[in-house]
Amino acid sequence: MYKKQIAIERLFVVLKQRYNLENSRLYSFNKYKSYVMWTLLAYLIEKLIDQEKGVDSLKFPWNK
């Protein structure tokens, strides 16, 4: 259970760094929820593209 928590926390660190999740300036819960869902979708699409290219790293694109 603890390993899953760490994996989720690492994911949100990446989302905050790469997609500016923390500074969205949205004050409505529904708008922020929508923003988080779109951010997760963008992350998953990027992971699929990286998987097709054979990249297995959470680093920024210029550090891959």
VENBEL-V899313 format. One record per backbone hydrogen bond with DSSP energy under -0.5 kcal/mol. NH is the residue of the N-H (numbers start at 1). CO is the residue of the C=O. If there is no record, write none. Layout:
# VENBEL-V899313
NH:CO, NH:CO
This chain:
# VENBEL-V899313
5:1, 6:2, 7:3, 8:4, 9:5, 10:6, 11:7, 12:8, 13:9, 14:10, 15:11, 16:12, 17:13, 18:14, 19:15, 20:16, 21:15, 24:21, 32:28, 33:29, 34:30, 35:31, 36:32, 37:33, 38:34, 39:35, 40:36, 41:37, 42:38, 43:39, 44:40, 45:41, 46:42, 47:43, 48:44, 49:45, 50:46, 51:47, 52:48, 53:49, 54:50, 55:50, 63:60, 64:61
